[in-house]
Amino acid sequence: MSHEGLKQARELTGNGFYYDNLVNMAQHCRQESHPDRILGAYILNRFCRQLADELGDGPVVMSELRKLEARYRTTLNLALEKAIAGAPQKEQDEKFIELIQLLWAF
């Protein structure tokens, strides 16, 4: 198990929000084993996996991918960065909640 899973997932956010990349991000989150990051890693894993599942593995119009990225990228990056930095749990929870609210409102 790696203590670098969330860092690797964060690096992948710049590659776009297409199916394979979202699945890779989810897998990297799942590889995180640092005890202080495990809850955030689980939430971020489920978020990326659900987004990938909703997007699907088939062809997608580029404009739809751009909308998806615009909707989630900033909040996802902030959530990952707070988890990686070991921010206070309350701050992390606020970003996780914001991310889930965006996903559920979609």
VEXZANU-693843 format. One record per residue: x, z, y of N, C-alpha, C, O in turn; residue in three letters. Coordinates in steps of 0.2 Angstrom, whole numbers, plus 5000, padded with zeros to 4 digits. Atoms other than C-alpha are relative to their C-alpha. Last residue first. Layout:
// VEXZANU-693843
+------+------+------+-------+-------+-------+------+------+------+------+------+------+------+
! n_xx ! n_zz ! n_yy ! ca_xx ! ca_zz ! ca_yy ! c_xx ! c_zz ! c_yy ! o_xx ! o_zz ! o_yy ! rest !
+------+------+------+-------+-------+-------+------+------+------+------+------+------+------+
!    X !    Z !    Y !     X !     Z !     Y !    X !    Z !    Y !    X !    Z !    Y !  ALA !
...
+------+------+------+-------+-------+-------+------+------+------+------+------+------+------+
END
This chain:
// VEXZANU-693843
+------+------+------+-------+-------+-------+------+------+------+------+------+------+------+
! n_xx ! n_zz ! n_yy ! ca_xx ! ca_zz ! ca_yy ! c_xx ! c_zz ! c_yy ! o_xx ! o_zz ! o_yy ! rest !
+------+------+------+-------+-------+-------+------+------+------+------+------+------+------+
! 4999 ! 5007 ! 5001 !  4870 !  4944 !  5085 ! 4994 ! 4997 ! 4996 ! 4994 ! 4991 ! 4995 !  PHE !
! 5004 ! 5004 ! 4995 !  4864 !  4961 !  5090 ! 5000 ! 4993 ! 5000 ! 4996 ! 4989 ! 5003 !  ALA !
! 5007 ! 4999 ! 5002 !  4871 !  4969 !  5074 ! 4995 ! 4997 ! 5005 ! 4989 ! 4995 ! 5004 !  TRP !
! 5001 ! 5004 ! 5006 !  4888 !  4962 !  5077 ! 4993 ! 5001 ! 4998 ! 4990 ! 4996 ! 4996 !  LEU !
! 5000 ! 5008 ! 4999 !  4889 !  4967 !  5095 ! 4998 ! 4996 ! 4994 ! 4994 ! 4991 ! 4994 !  LEU !
! 5005 ! 5002 ! 4996 !  4883 !  4985 !  5091 ! 5000 ! 4992 ! 5002 ! 4994 ! 4989 ! 5001 !  GLN !
! 5005 ! 5000 ! 5005 !  4896 !  4986 !  5077 ! 4993 ! 4998 ! 5004 ! 4989 ! 4994 ! 5002 !  ILE !
! 4999 ! 5006 ! 5005 !  4910 !  4982 !  5089 ! 4994 ! 4999 ! 4996 ! 4991 ! 4993 ! 4995 !  LEU !
! 5002 ! 5006 ! 4996 !  4903 !  4994 !  5102 ! 5001 ! 4994 ! 4996 ! 4997 ! 4989 ! 4997 !  GLU !
! 5007 ! 5000 ! 4999 !  4902 !  5008 !  5089 ! 4999 ! 4994 ! 5004 ! 4994 ! 4990 ! 5003 !  ILE !
! 5003 ! 5002 ! 5007 !  4920 !  5004 !  5083 ! 4992 ! 4999 ! 5001 ! 4989 ! 4995 ! 4999 !  PHE !
! 4999 ! 5007 ! 5001 !  4926 !  5005 !  5101 ! 4997 ! 4997 ! 4994 ! 4994 ! 4992 ! 4994 !  LYS !
! 5003 ! 5004 ! 4995 !  4918 !  5021 !  5105 ! 5001 ! 4993 ! 4999 ! 4996 ! 4989 ! 4999 !  GLU !
! 5007 ! 5001 ! 5002 !  4924 !  5028 !  5088 ! 4996 ! 4996 ! 5005 ! 4991 ! 4992 ! 5003 !  ASP !
! 5000 ! 5005 ! 5005 !  4942 !  5024 !  5093 ! 4993 ! 4999 ! 4998 ! 4990 ! 4993 ! 4997 !  GLN !
! 4999 ! 5007 ! 4997 !  4940 !  5033 !  5109 ! 5000 ! 4995 ! 4995 ! 4997 ! 4990 ! 4996 !  GLU !
! 5005 ! 5001 ! 4996 !  4933 !  5049 !  5100 ! 5000 ! 4993 ! 5004 ! 4995 ! 4989 ! 5004 !  LYS !
! 5005 ! 5003 ! 5004 !  4946 !  5048 !  5087 ! 4994 ! 4998 ! 5004 ! 4990 ! 4993 ! 5002 !  GLN !
! 5004 ! 4995 ! 5002 !  4960 !  5050 !  5100 ! 4994 ! 4997 ! 4996 ! 4991 ! 4992 ! 4998 !  PRO !
! 5004 ! 4997 ! 4995 !  4971 !  5035 !  5100 ! 4995 ! 5006 ! 4998 ! 4994 ! 5006 ! 4992 !  ALA !
! 5002 ! 4993 ! 5002 !  4982 !  5033 !  5085 ! 4997 ! 5003 ! 5006 ! 4998 ! 5009 ! 5007 !  GLY !
! 4996 ! 4996 ! 4995 !  4991 !  5017 !  5093 ! 4998 ! 5008 ! 4998 ! 5002 ! 5012 ! 5000 !  ALA !
! 4992 ! 5001 ! 5001 !  4986 !  5006 !  5078 ! 5003 ! 5006 ! 5004 ! 5008 ! 5009 ! 5001 !  ILE !
! 4998 ! 4998 ! 5007 !  4968 !  5012 !  5079 ! 5007 ! 5000 ! 4998 ! 5010 ! 5005 ! 4996 !  ALA !
! 5001 ! 4993 ! 5000 !  4967 !  5010 !  5098 ! 5001 ! 5003 ! 4993 ! 5004 ! 5008 ! 4993 !  LYS !
! 4994 ! 4996 ! 4996 !  4975 !  4993 !  5096 ! 4999 ! 5007 ! 5001 ! 5004 ! 5011 ! 5000 !  GLU !
! 4994 ! 5000 ! 5005 !  4963 !  4987 !  5082 ! 5005 ! 5004 ! 5004 ! 5009 ! 5008 ! 5001 !  LEU !
! 5001 ! 4995 ! 5006 !  4948 !  4993 !  5092 ! 5006 ! 5000 ! 4996 ! 5008 ! 5006 ! 4994 !  ALA !
! 5000 ! 4993 ! 4997 !  4954 !  4984 !  5108 ! 4999 ! 5005 ! 4995 ! 5003 ! 5010 ! 4995 !  LEU !
! 4993 ! 4999 ! 4998 !  4957 !  4968 !  5099 ! 5001 ! 5007 ! 5002 ! 5006 ! 5011 ! 5000 !  ASN !
! 4996 ! 4999 ! 5006 !  4940 !  4969 !  5091 ! 5007 ! 5001 ! 5001 ! 5010 ! 5006 ! 4998 !  LEU !
! 5002 ! 4993 ! 5003 !  4932 !  4972 !  5108 ! 5004 ! 5001 ! 4993 ! 5006 ! 5007 ! 4992 !  THR !
! 4998 ! 4995 ! 4996 !  4941 !  4957 !  5116 ! 4999 ! 5007 ! 4997 ! 5003 ! 5011 ! 4997 !  THR !
! 4992 ! 4999 ! 5000 !  4939 !  4945 !  5102 ! 5002 ! 5006 ! 5004 ! 5006 ! 5010 ! 5001 !  ARG !
! 4997 ! 4994 ! 5004 !  4920 !  4948 !  5098 ! 5008 ! 5001 ! 5002 ! 5010 ! 5007 ! 5001 !  TYR !
! 5004 ! 4994 ! 5001 !  4909 !  4937 !  5109 ! 5004 ! 5006 ! 4997 ! 5002 ! 5012 ! 5000 !  ARG !
! 5001 ! 4997 ! 4993 !  4922 !  4925 !  5115 ! 4996 ! 5006 ! 4999 ! 4997 ! 5011 ! 5003 !  ALA !
! 4994 ! 4997 ! 4998 !  4928 !  4922 !  5097 ! 4999 ! 5003 ! 5007 ! 5001 ! 5009 ! 5008 !  GLU !
! 4999 ! 4994 ! 5004 !  4910 !  4919 !  5091 ! 5006 ! 5003 ! 5002 ! 5006 ! 5010 ! 5003 !  LEU !
! 5005 ! 4995 ! 4998 !  4906 !  4907 !  5105 ! 5002 ! 5006 ! 4996 ! 5001 ! 5012 ! 4999 !  LYS !
! 4997 ! 4998 ! 4993 !  4923 !  4897 !  5102 ! 4995 ! 5006 ! 5002 ! 4997 ! 5011 ! 5005 !  ARG !
! 4994 ! 4996 ! 5001 !  4918 !  4896 !  5083 ! 5002 ! 5003 ! 5007 ! 5004 ! 5009 ! 5007 !  LEU !
! 5003 ! 4994 ! 5003 !  4901 !  4889 !  5088 ! 5006 ! 5005 ! 4999 ! 5005 ! 5011 ! 5000 !  GLU !
! 5003 ! 4996 ! 4995 !  4909 !  4876 !  5099 ! 4997 ! 5007 ! 4998 ! 4997 ! 5012 ! 5001 !  SER !
! 4995 ! 4996 ! 4996 !  4920 !  4871 !  5085 ! 4997 ! 5004 ! 5006 ! 5000 ! 5009 ! 5007 !  MET !
! 4998 ! 5003 ! 4994 !  4906 !  4867 !  5074 ! 5004 ! 5004 ! 5004 ! 5003 ! 5010 ! 5005 !  VAL !
! 5003 ! 4996 ! 4994 !  4907 !  4875 !  5057 ! 5002 ! 4996 ! 5006 ! 5008 ! 4993 ! 5007 !  VAL !
! 4998 ! 5003 ! 4993 !  4911 !  4867 !  5040 ! 4996 ! 5003 ! 5006 ! 4990 ! 5005 ! 5005 !  PRO !
! 5001 ! 5007 ! 4999 !  4908 !  4878 !  5025 ! 5002 ! 4998 ! 5007 ! 5005 ! 5002 ! 5011 !  GLY !
! 4994 ! 5004 ! 5002 !  4915 !  4895 !  5020 ! 5000 ! 4993 ! 5002 ! 5005 ! 4989 ! 5000 !  ASP !
! 5000 ! 5004 ! 5006 !  4901 !  4905 !  5029 ! 5007 ! 4996 ! 4999 ! 5011 ! 4996 ! 5004 !  GLY !
! 4997 ! 5007 ! 4998 !  4900 !  4912 !  5046 ! 5000 ! 4995 ! 4995 ! 4998 ! 4989 ! 4996 !  LEU !
! 5005 ! 5003 ! 4996 !  4889 !  4927 !  5040 ! 5002 ! 4993 ! 5003 ! 4998 ! 4988 ! 5004 !  GLU !
! 5006 ! 5001 ! 5005 !  4901 !  4931 !  5026 ! 4995 ! 4996 ! 5004 ! 4991 ! 4991 ! 5002 !  ASP !
! 4998 ! 5006 ! 5004 !  4916 !  4930 !  5038 ! 4994 ! 4998 ! 4996 ! 4993 ! 4992 ! 4995 !  ALA !
! 4999 ! 5006 ! 4995 !  4908 !  4941 !  5051 ! 5001 ! 4994 ! 4996 ! 4998 ! 4989 ! 4997 !  LEU !
! 5007 ! 5002 ! 4998 !  4903 !  4953 !  5037 ! 5000 ! 4994 ! 5004 ! 4996 ! 4990 ! 5003 !  GLN !
! 5003 ! 5003 ! 5006 !  4921 !  4953 !  5030 ! 4993 ! 4998 ! 5002 ! 4991 ! 4993 ! 5000 !  ARG !
! 4997 ! 5007 ! 5001 !  4929 !  4956 !  5048 ! 4996 ! 4996 ! 4994 ! 4995 ! 4990 ! 4994 !  CYS !
! 5002 ! 5004 ! 4995 !  4917 !  4971 !  5051 ! 5002 ! 4992 ! 4999 ! 4998 ! 4988 ! 4999 !  PHE !
! 5007 ! 5002 ! 5001 !  4919 !  4978 !  5034 ! 4998 ! 4996 ! 5006 ! 4994 ! 4991 ! 5004 !  ARG !
! 5000 ! 5004 ! 5006 !  4938 !  4978 !  5036 ! 4993 ! 4997 ! 4999 ! 4992 ! 4992 ! 4998 !  ASN !
! 4998 ! 5006 ! 4998 !  4937 !  4985 !  5053 ! 5000 ! 4995 ! 4995 ! 4999 ! 4989 ! 4996 !  LEU !
! 5006 ! 5003 ! 4995 !  4926 !  4999 !  5048 ! 5002 ! 4993 ! 5002 ! 4998 ! 4989 ! 5002 !  ILE !
! 5006 ! 5001 ! 5004 !  4938 !  5003 !  5033 ! 4995 ! 4997 ! 5004 ! 4992 ! 4991 ! 5002 !  TYR !
! 4998 ! 5006 ! 5004 !  4954 !  5001 !  5044 ! 4994 ! 4998 ! 4995 ! 4992 ! 4993 ! 4995 !  ALA !
! 5001 ! 5006 ! 4996 !  4946 !  5013 !  5056 ! 5001 ! 4994 ! 4996 ! 4998 ! 4989 ! 4998 !  GLY !
! 5007 ! 5001 ! 4998 !  4943 !  5026 !  5043 ! 4999 ! 4994 ! 5004 ! 4995 ! 4990 ! 5003 !  LEU !
! 5004 ! 5002 ! 5006 !  4960 !  5024 !  5035 ! 4993 ! 4999 ! 5002 ! 4990 ! 4994 ! 5000 !  ILE !
! 5003 ! 5006 ! 4998 !  4970 !  5025 !  5052 ! 4995 ! 4997 ! 4994 ! 4992 ! 4992 ! 4995 !  ARG !
! 5004 ! 5000 ! 4993 !  4975 !  5043 !  5052 ! 4997 ! 4994 ! 5002 ! 4993 ! 4994 ! 5007 !  ASP !
! 5006 ! 4996 ! 5000 !  4979 !  5043 !  5033 ! 4996 ! 5000 ! 5007 ! 4990 ! 5001 ! 5007 !  PRO !
! 4998 ! 4994 ! 4996 !  4991 !  5028 !  5034 ! 4993 ! 5004 ! 5001 ! 4988 ! 5002 ! 5003 !  HIS !
! 5001 ! 4993 ! 5004 !  4985 !  5017 !  5020 ! 5002 ! 5006 ! 5004 ! 5002 ! 5011 ! 5001 !  SER !
! 4998 ! 4994 ! 4996 !  4981 !  5000 !  5028 ! 5000 ! 5006 ! 4996 ! 4994 ! 5008 ! 4993 !  GLU !
! 4994 ! 4998 ! 5002 !  4979 !  4987 !  5015 ! 5003 ! 5006 ! 5003 ! 5008 ! 5009 ! 5002 !  GLN !
! 5000 ! 4997 ! 5007 !  4961 !  4985 !  5017 ! 5006 ! 5003 ! 4998 ! 5007 ! 5008 ! 4994 !  ARG !
! 5003 ! 4994 ! 4999 !  4964 !  4980 !  5035 ! 4999 ! 5005 ! 4994 ! 5001 ! 5011 ! 4994 !  CYS !
! 4995 ! 4996 ! 4997 !  4975 !  4967 !  5029 ! 4998 ! 5007 ! 5002 ! 5001 ! 5011 ! 5001 !  HIS !
! 4995 ! 4998 ! 5005 !  4962 !  4960 !  5018 ! 5005 ! 5005 ! 5002 ! 5007 ! 5009 ! 4999 !  GLN !
! 5003 ! 4995 ! 5004 !  4949 !  4960 !  5032 ! 5005 ! 5003 ! 4994 ! 5005 ! 5009 ! 4993 !  ALA !
! 5000 ! 4994 ! 4996 !  4961 !  4950 !  5043 ! 4997 ! 5006 ! 4996 ! 4999 ! 5012 ! 4996 !  MET !
! 4993 ! 4997 ! 5000 !  4964 !  4938 !  5029 ! 5000 ! 5006 ! 5004 ! 5004 ! 5011 ! 5002 !  ASN !
! 4999 ! 4997 ! 5007 !  4945 !  4936 !  5026 ! 5007 ! 5003 ! 5000 ! 5008 ! 5008 ! 4997 !  VAL !
! 5004 ! 4994 ! 5000 !  4943 !  4933 !  5045 ! 5001 ! 5004 ! 4994 ! 5001 ! 5010 ! 4993 !  LEU !
! 4996 ! 4995 ! 4996 !  4957 !  4920 !  5045 ! 4996 ! 5007 ! 5000 ! 4999 ! 5012 ! 5000 !  ASN !
! 4994 ! 4998 ! 5004 !  4949 !  4911 !  5030 ! 5004 ! 5005 ! 5004 ! 5006 ! 5010 ! 5001 !  ASP !
! 5001 ! 4996 ! 5006 !  4932 !  4910 !  5039 ! 5006 ! 5003 ! 4996 ! 5007 ! 5009 ! 4995 !  TYR !
! 5003 ! 5004 ! 5005 !  4936 !  4905 !  5056 ! 5000 ! 5004 ! 4994 ! 5004 ! 5009 ! 4993 !  TYR !
! 5005 ! 4997 ! 5004 !  4939 !  4917 !  5070 ! 4996 ! 4996 ! 4995 ! 4990 ! 4996 ! 4995 !  PHE !
! 5006 ! 5003 ! 5000 !  4955 !  4911 !  5078 ! 4995 ! 5004 ! 4995 ! 4997 ! 5007 ! 4991 !  GLY !
! 5001 ! 5007 ! 5003 !  4973 !  4912 !  5076 ! 4993 ! 4998 ! 5000 ! 4992 ! 4992 ! 4997 !  ASN !
! 4998 ! 5006 ! 4996 !  4976 !  4925 !  5089 ! 4999 ! 4994 ! 4997 ! 4999 ! 4989 ! 5000 !  GLY !
! 5006 ! 5002 ! 4996 !  4966 !  4938 !  5079 ! 5002 ! 4994 ! 5005 ! 4997 ! 4991 ! 5007 !  THR !
! 5005 ! 5006 ! 5003 !  4979 !  4936 !  5065 ! 4995 ! 4999 ! 5005 ! 4992 ! 4993 ! 5005 !  LEU !
! 4996 ! 5006 ! 4999 !  4992 !  4948 !  5074 ! 4996 ! 4994 ! 4998 ! 4997 ! 4988 ! 5002 !  GLU !
! 5000 ! 5001 ! 4992 !  4979 !  4962 !  5075 ! 5004 ! 4993 ! 5001 ! 5002 ! 4990 ! 5006 !  ARG !
! 5007 ! 5003 ! 4998 !  4976 !  4960 !  5056 ! 5000 ! 4999 ! 5007 ! 4997 ! 4994 ! 5009 !  ALA !
! 5000 ! 5007 ! 5003 !  4995 !  4962 !  5053 ! 4993 ! 4997 ! 5002 ! 4993 ! 4991 ! 5004 !  GLN !
! 4995 ! 5004 ! 4996 !  4996 !  4978 !  5064 ! 4999 ! 4992 ! 4998 ! 4999 ! 4988 ! 5002 !  LYS !
! 5004 ! 5001 ! 4994 !  4980 !  4985 !  5055 ! 5005 ! 4996 ! 5005 ! 5002 ! 4991 ! 5008 !  LEU !
! 5006 ! 5004 ! 5001 !  4989 !  4983 !  5038 ! 4996 ! 4998 ! 5006 ! 4995 ! 4992 ! 5008 !  GLY !
! 5000 ! 5005 ! 4995 !  5006 !  4990 !  5043 ! 4994 ! 4995 ! 5000 ! 4993 ! 4990 ! 5003 !  GLU !
! 5002 ! 4997 ! 4993 !  5005 !  5006 !  5034 ! 5000 ! 4995 ! 5005 ! 4999 ! 4997 ! 5011 !  HIS !
! 4996 ! 5001 ! 4994 !  5006 !  4996 !  5018 ! 4997 ! 5004 ! 5005 ! 4991 ! 5006 ! 5006 !  SER !
! 5004 ! 5000 ! 4994 !  5000 !  5000 !  5000 ! 5004 ! 5000 ! 5006 ! 5010 ! 5003 ! 5006 !  MET !
+------+------+------+-------+-------+-------+------+------+------+------+------+------+------+
END
